[in-house]
């Protein structure tokens, strides 16, 4: 009989209460051992609800609760010191995206995890959803891709609210936050582009003071003859999530929980559908992380896999600031 891994939840905001804590409740290989947040009232409420110890001090949690791993869901700018404290204690980490706020931080975190001998997995749920790996297997059917189009949009009433409206705290706006999932799919399926030309906007809330973009348009070019764009917005509805890759023999279109193979005229040849489309993927990822820690499964979302993501983001923001194309490979740490 396998002994369940002891997990601690660090950060008790919406991501924790809506995804990770329900996910832990559905896990086969992990159980909640403790919770932590800087808000004492929130800690008391969640700890009481789940009948586990609650802490406002991470080092105290690591010393007293002695978890096997922590799940980190905190504002982007405080992620690094939390990972550092866990590494010093020899505790493994599952971290909400993004992996880091810039390439320098990404390189430091990767080196830190390697030196401490801990595993770190970034929570990009699509890598653990069965439709997305299956869609990748269909990519050869379209021939050599020459066009890629991505869109991830929804309407948030106040995209400037809180720390997410401050680029220094968030490491960027919608592109670094929700757009990280689209960037992950792009790099996973097609690799890191050779050239990026980006524009960003903070015009969705007139009169509001915020500098983390609510909308971003990123043009992409690969030296092998593949071109395209990504549109990301947390202010423009309707809610849409799609990545379409086109080659001479058709298009592979991947949406939330579905994938379709289309012929050159746009007719569906083959489709994959999961129902329900999104059944608690955090549980799947948490159990996978437990298998990584047991040495029975590889880590598909570790630090090395996410260095290109931070380079992509750094190039996009550099391009938006200079109005010139940028090579993301120059930002690889």
TIKOL-245110 format. One line per field, with one value per residue (C-alpha): residue number from 1; residue in one letter; chain; x, z, y. Coordinates in steps of 0.5 Angstrom, whole numbers, plus 2048, in hexadecimal, padded with zeros to 3 digits. Example, Ala and Ser with C-alpha at 12.3 -4.5 7.8 and 13.67 -1.06 7.14 Angstrom:
BEGIN
pos	c(1 / 2) .
code	c(A / S) .
unit	c(A / A) .
px	c(819 / 81B) .
pz	c(810 / 80E) .
py	c(7F7 / 7FE) .
***
This chain:
BEGIN
pos	c(1 / 2 / 3 / 4 / 5 / 6 / 7 / 8 / 9 / 10 / 11 / 12 / 13 / 14 / 15 / 16 / 17 / 18 / 19 / 20 / 21 / 22 / 23 / 24 / 25 / 26 / 27 / 28 / 29 / 30 / 31 / 32 / 33 / 34 / 35 / 36 / 37 / 38 / 39 / 40 / 41 / 42 / 43 / 44 / 45 / 46 / 47 / 48 / 49 / 50 / 51 / 52 / 53 / 54 / 55 / 56 / 57 / 58 / 59 / 60 / 61 / 62 / 63 / 64 / 65 / 66 / 67 / 68 / 69 / 70 / 71 / 72 / 73 / 74 / 75 / 76 / 77 / 78 / 79 / 80 / 81 / 82 / 83 / 84 / 85 / 86 / 87 / 88 / 89 / 90 / 91 / 92 / 93 / 94 / 95 / 96 / 97 / 98 / 99 / 100 / 101 / 102 / 103 / 104 / 105 / 106 / 107 / 108 / 109 / 110 / 111 / 112 / 113 / 114 / 115 / 116 / 117 / 118 / 119 / 120 / 121 / 122 / 123 / 124 / 125 / 126 / 127 / 128 / 129 / 130 / 131 / 132 / 133 / 134 / 135 / 136 / 137 / 138 / 139 / 140 / 141 / 142 / 143 / 144 / 145 / 146 / 147 / 148 / 149 / 150 / 151 / 152 / 153 / 154 / 155 / 156 / 157 / 158 / 159 / 160 / 161 / 162 / 163 / 164 / 165 / 166 / 167 / 168 / 169 / 170 / 171 / 172 / 173 / 174 / 175 / 176 / 177 / 178 / 179 / 180 / 181 / 182 / 183 / 184 / 185 / 186 / 187 / 188 / 189 / 190 / 191 / 192 / 193 / 194 / 195 / 196 / 197 / 198 / 199 / 200 / 201 / 202 / 203 / 204 / 205 / 206 / 207 / 208 / 209 / 210 / 211 / 212 / 213 / 214 / 215 / 216 / 217 / 218 / 219 / 220 / 221 / 222 / 223 / 224 / 225 / 226 / 227 / 228 / 229 / 230 / 231 / 232 / 233 / 234 / 235 / 236 / 237 / 238 / 239 / 240 / 241 / 242 / 243 / 244 / 245 / 246 / 247 / 248 / 249 / 250 / 251 / 252 / 253 / 254 / 255 / 256 / 257 / 258 / 259 / 260 / 261 / 262 / 263 / 264 / 265 / 266 / 267 / 268 / 269 / 270 / 271 / 272 / 273 / 274 / 275 / 276 / 277 / 278 / 279 / 280 / 281 / 282 / 283 / 284 / 285 / 286 / 287 / 288 / 289 / 290 / 291 / 292 / 293 / 294 / 295 / 296 / 297 / 298 / 299 / 300 / 301 / 302 / 303 / 304 / 305 / 306 / 307 / 308 / 309 / 310 / 311 / 312 / 313 / 314 / 315 / 316 / 317 / 318 / 319 / 320 / 321 / 322 / 323 / 324 / 325 / 326 / 327 / 328 / 329 / 330 / 331 / 332 / 333) .
code	c(X / X / X / X / X / X / X / X / X / X / X / X / X / X / X / X / X / X / X / X / X / X / X / X / X / X / X / X / X / X / X / X / X / X / X / X / X / X / X / X / X / X / X / X / X / X / X / X / X / X / X / X / X / X / X / X / X / X / X / X / X / X / X / X / X / X / X / X / X / X / X / X / X / X / X / X / X / X / X / X / X / X / X / X / X / X / X / X / X / X / X / X / X / X / X / X / X / X / X / X / X / X / X / X / X / X / X / X / X / X / X / X / X / X / X / X / X / X / X / X / X / X / X / X / X / X / X / X / X / X / X / X / X / X / X / X / X / X / X / X / X / X / X / X / X / X / X / X / X / X / X / X / X / X / X / X / X / X / X / X / X / X / X / X / X / X / X / X / X / X / X / X / X / X / X / X / X / X / X / X / X / X / X / X / X / X / X / X / X / X / X / X / X / X / X / X / X / X / X / X / X / X / X / X / X / X / X / X / X / X / X / X / X / X / X / X / X / X / X / X / X / X / X / X / X / X / X / X / X / X / X / X / X / X / X / X / X / X / X / X / X / X / X / X / X / X / X / X / X / X / X / X / X / X / X / X / X / X / X / X / X / X / X / X / X / X / X / X / X / X / X / X / X / X / X / X / X / X / X / X / X / X / X / X / X / X / X / X / X / X / X / X / X / X / X / X / X / X / X / X / X / X / X / X / X / X / X / X / X / X / X / X / X / X / X / X / X / X / X / X / X / X / X / X / X / X / X / X / X / X / X / X / X) .
unit	c(A / A / A / A / A / A / A / A / A / A / A / A / A / A / A / A / A / A / A / A / A / A / A / A / A / A / A / A / A / A / A / A / A / A / A / A / A / A / A / A / A / A / A / A / A / A / A / A / A / A / A / A / A / A / A / A / A / A / A / A / A / A / A / A / A / A / A / A / A / A / A / A / A / A / A / A / A / A / A / A / A / A / A / A / A / A / A / A / A / A / A / A / A / A / A / A / A / A / A / A / A / A / A / A / A / A / A / A / A / A / A / A / A / A / A / A / A / A / A / A / A / A / A / A / A / A / A / A / A / A / A / A / A / A / A / A / A / A / A / A / A / A / A / A / A / A / A / A / A / A / A / A / A / A / A / A / A / A / A / A / A / A / A / A / A / A / A / A / A / A / A / A / A / A / A / A / A / A / A / A / A / A / A / A / A / A / A / A / A / A / A / A / A / A / A / A / A / A / A / A / A / A / A / A / A / A / A / A / A / A / A / A / A / A / A / A / A / A / A / A / A / A / A / A / A / A / A / A / A / A / A / A / A / A / A / A / A / A / A / A / A / A / A / A / A / A / A / A / A / A / A / A / A / A / A / A / A / A / A / A / A / A / A / A / A / A / A / A / A / A / A / A / A / A / A / A / A / A / A / A / A / A / A / A / A / A / A / A / A / A / A / A / A / A / A / A / A / A / A / A / A / A / A / A / A / A / A / A / A / A / A / A / A / A / A / A / A / A / A / A / A / A / A / A / A / A / A / A / A / A / A / A / A) .
px	c(800 / 803 / 804 / 801 / 805 / 804 / 803 / 803 / 7FF / 802 / 7FE / 7F6 / 7F4 / 7EF / 7F3 / 7F4 / 7ED / 7EA / 7F0 / 7F5 / 7F1 / 7EB / 7F1 / 7F4 / 7EE / 7ED / 7F4 / 7F6 / 7FE / 7FE / 7FA / 7FA / 7FE / 7FE / 7FC / 800 / 7FE / 800 / 7F9 / 7F8 / 7F0 / 7F0 / 7F5 / 7F0 / 7EA / 7EE / 7F1 / 7EB / 7E7 / 7EC / 7EE / 7F6 / 7FB / 7FB / 801 / 803 / 80A / 80D / 813 / 80F / 80B / 811 / 814 / 80D / 809 / 80F / 80B / 80E / 80C / 809 / 804 / 806 / 800 / 802 / 803 / 809 / 80E / 80E / 80F / 817 / 818 / 813 / 816 / 81D / 81A / 817 / 81E / 822 / 81D / 81E / 816 / 814 / 80F / 809 / 809 / 803 / 806 / 809 / 810 / 813 / 812 / 819 / 81E / 823 / 81E / 81D / 824 / 825 / 81F / 822 / 829 / 826 / 821 / 827 / 82C / 827 / 825 / 81D / 818 / 814 / 80E / 80A / 803 / 801 / 7FB / 7FB / 801 / 7FD / 7F6 / 7F5 / 7F3 / 7F9 / 7FF / 7FA / 7F9 / 801 / 801 / 7FD / 801 / 805 / 7FF / 7FE / 805 / 80B / 807 / 807 / 802 / 800 / 7FB / 7F9 / 7F4 / 7F2 / 7ED / 7E8 / 7E5 / 7E7 / 7E3 / 7E9 / 7F0 / 7F4 / 7F2 / 7F7 / 7FE / 7FC / 7FC / 803 / 808 / 80E / 80A / 807 / 80D / 808 / 801 / 7FC / 801 / 806 / 7FF / 7FA / 7FE / 803 / 7FF / 7FE / 806 / 807 / 803 / 806 / 80D / 80B / 809 / 80D / 813 / 816 / 815 / 81B / 817 / 812 / 80F / 80A / 805 / 801 / 7FB / 7F9 / 7F3 / 7ED / 7EC / 7EC / 7EF / 7F2 / 7F9 / 7FC / 802 / 801 / 7FE / 7F7 / 7F8 / 7FE / 7FF / 805 / 807 / 80C / 811 / 815 / 81B / 818 / 812 / 80D / 80A / 804 / 801 / 7FE / 7F9 / 7F8 / 7F3 / 7F0 / 7EB / 7E8 / 7E3 / 7E0 / 7E4 / 7E8 / 7EE / 7F1 / 7F7 / 7F7 / 7FD / 7FC / 801 / 800 / 7FB / 7F7 / 7F6 / 7F6 / 7F2 / 7F2 / 7ED / 7EB / 7EB / 7EA / 7EE / 7EC / 7F0 / 7ED / 7EF / 7F2 / 7EA / 7E9 / 7E4 / 7E5 / 7E9 / 7EA / 7E8 / 7EA / 7E5 / 7E6 / 7DF / 7DF / 7E4 / 7E8 / 7E7 / 7EC / 7F2 / 7F6 / 7F5 / 7F8 / 7FE / 7FF / 7FF / 804 / 808 / 808 / 80A / 810 / 812 / 812 / 816 / 811 / 80F / 813 / 812 / 80F / 80E / 815 / 819 / 81D / 817 / 815 / 81B / 819 / 812 / 815 / 81A / 813 / 810 / 817 / 817 / 810 / 810 / 817 / 814 / 80E / 812 / 817 / 812 / 817 / 817 / 81B / 81E / 81C / 822 / 826 / 822 / 824 / 827) .
pz	c(800 / 7FE / 803 / 801 / 800 / 805 / 801 / 804 / 800 / 800 / 7FE / 7FF / 7FA / 7F4 / 7F1 / 7F7 / 7F9 / 7F3 / 7F0 / 7F4 / 7FA / 7F7 / 7F3 / 7F9 / 7FB / 7F5 / 7F5 / 7F6 / 7F8 / 7FC / 802 / 805 / 80B / 80C / 809 / 809 / 808 / 80A / 80C / 812 / 812 / 80B / 80E / 814 / 810 / 80B / 810 / 814 / 80E / 80C / 813 / 812 / 815 / 813 / 813 / 811 / 811 / 80B / 80F / 815 / 811 / 80D / 814 / 818 / 812 / 80F / 808 / 802 / 7FD / 7FD / 7F8 / 7F7 / 7F5 / 7F6 / 7F3 / 7EE / 7F1 / 7F8 / 7F4 / 7F4 / 7FC / 7FD / 7F8 / 7FC / 803 / 800 / 7FD / 803 / 807 / 802 / 800 / 7F9 / 7F6 / 7F1 / 7EF / 7EB / 7E5 / 7E3 / 7E4 / 7E6 / 7E4 / 7E0 / 7DD / 7E2 / 7E8 / 7E4 / 7E3 / 7EB / 7EC / 7E8 / 7EB / 7F2 / 7F1 / 7ED / 7F3 / 7F8 / 7F5 / 7F5 / 7F0 / 7ED / 7E9 / 7E6 / 7E5 / 7DE / 7DE / 7D7 / 7D7 / 7DB / 7D8 / 7D3 / 7CD / 7CC / 7CC / 7C7 / 7C3 / 7C2 / 7BF / 7BA / 7B8 / 7B3 / 7AF / 7AC / 7A9 / 7AB / 7AE / 7AB / 7AF / 7B7 / 7BA / 7C1 / 7C5 / 7CD / 7CF / 7D4 / 7D7 / 7DE / 7E1 / 7E4 / 7E1 / 7E4 / 7EB / 7F1 / 7F0 / 7E9 / 7E6 / 7E8 / 7E3 / 7E8 / 7ED / 7E8 / 7E3 / 7DE / 7DC / 7D9 / 7D4 / 7DA / 7DE / 7DA / 7D4 / 7D7 / 7D5 / 7CE / 7CE / 7D1 / 7CC / 7C6 / 7C9 / 7CA / 7C3 / 7BF / 7C3 / 7C5 / 7BF / 7BC / 7BC / 7BF / 7BE / 7C4 / 7C5 / 7CC / 7CF / 7D5 / 7D2 / 7D5 / 7DB / 7D9 / 7DF / 7E3 / 7E5 / 7E3 / 7DF / 7DE / 7D7 / 7D7 / 7CF / 7CB / 7C4 / 7C2 / 7BB / 7BB / 7B5 / 7B5 / 7B0 / 7AD / 7AA / 7AF / 7B1 / 7B5 / 7BB / 7C2 / 7C5 / 7CC / 7D0 / 7D7 / 7D5 / 7CE / 7CE / 7CC / 7D0 / 7CB / 7CB / 7C5 / 7C1 / 7BA / 7B6 / 7AE / 7A9 / 7A2 / 7A4 / 7A9 / 7B0 / 7B7 / 7BB / 7C3 / 7C7 / 7CF / 7CF / 7C8 / 7C2 / 7BA / 7B4 / 7AE / 7A7 / 7A3 / 7A1 / 7A9 / 7A9 / 7AF / 7AE / 7B5 / 7BC / 7C3 / 7C9 / 7D0 / 7D4 / 7D9 / 7D6 / 7DC / 7E2 / 7E8 / 7E4 / 7EA / 7ED / 7E7 / 7E8 / 7EF / 7EF / 7E9 / 7ED / 7F3 / 7ED / 7EB / 7F3 / 7F3 / 7ED / 7E9 / 7E4 / 7E1 / 7E2 / 7DC / 7DE / 7E2 / 7E2 / 7DC / 7D8 / 7DA / 7D9 / 7D1 / 7D4 / 7D8 / 7D2 / 7CE / 7D3 / 7D3 / 7CC / 7CB / 7D0 / 7CD / 7C6 / 7C9 / 7CC / 7C6 / 7C1 / 7BE / 7BD / 7C2 / 7C2 / 7C8 / 7C8 / 7CA / 7D0 / 7D2 / 7D9) .
py	c(800 / 807 / 80C / 813 / 818 / 81E / 825 / 82C / 831 / 838 / 83E / 83D / 842 / 840 / 83B / 837 / 837 / 835 / 831 / 82E / 82C / 829 / 825 / 823 / 820 / 81C / 819 / 812 / 813 / 81A / 81D / 824 / 825 / 82C / 833 / 83A / 841 / 848 / 849 / 846 / 846 / 843 / 83D / 83C / 83B / 837 / 833 / 832 / 830 / 82A / 828 / 829 / 82E / 835 / 83A / 841 / 840 / 83B / 839 / 837 / 833 / 82F / 82E / 82C / 828 / 825 / 825 / 820 / 826 / 82D / 830 / 837 / 83C / 843 / 849 / 849 / 84D / 849 / 842 / 842 / 843 / 83E / 839 / 83B / 839 / 832 / 831 / 832 / 82E / 828 / 829 / 828 / 82D / 82D / 834 / 838 / 83B / 83F / 83C / 842 / 84A / 84A / 846 / 848 / 846 / 83F / 83E / 83F / 83A / 835 / 835 / 835 / 82F / 82B / 82D / 82B / 825 / 826 / 825 / 82B / 82B / 830 / 830 / 830 / 82C / 82B / 826 / 821 / 822 / 81C / 820 / 824 / 81F / 81B / 821 / 822 / 81A / 81D / 823 / 81E / 81E / 825 / 825 / 82A / 830 / 837 / 83A / 83B / 83F / 83F / 843 / 843 / 848 / 849 / 84F / 851 / 857 / 85A / 858 / 85D / 85B / 859 / 856 / 854 / 85B / 85C / 85A / 85A / 855 / 851 / 850 / 853 / 853 / 84E / 84B / 849 / 847 / 843 / 844 / 83F / 839 / 83B / 83C / 836 / 832 / 836 / 834 / 82D / 82C / 830 / 832 / 839 / 83E / 842 / 849 / 84C / 853 / 855 / 85A / 85B / 860 / 862 / 866 / 862 / 866 / 86D / 871 / 86B / 86B / 865 / 863 / 85B / 85A / 858 / 856 / 853 / 852 / 84E / 84C / 846 / 844 / 83E / 83D / 837 / 83B / 83B / 841 / 843 / 847 / 846 / 84B / 84B / 84F / 84F / 855 / 853 / 84E / 849 / 844 / 840 / 83B / 838 / 837 / 835 / 832 / 832 / 82E / 82C / 826 / 82A / 82D / 82A / 82E / 82D / 831 / 830 / 828 / 827 / 826 / 826 / 824 / 828 / 827 / 82D / 82F / 82F / 828 / 824 / 81E / 81B / 81E / 81D / 81F / 81E / 81E / 822 / 826 / 828 / 823 / 825 / 825 / 827 / 820 / 81D / 822 / 821 / 819 / 81A / 81E / 819 / 813 / 818 / 818 / 811 / 810 / 80C / 812 / 818 / 81F / 822 / 829 / 82A / 831 / 82F / 82E / 835 / 839 / 83A / 83D / 843 / 844 / 845 / 84A / 84E / 84E / 850 / 856 / 858 / 859 / 85C / 861 / 863 / 862 / 85D / 855 / 851 / 84B / 847 / 842 / 848 / 848 / 841 / 841) .
***
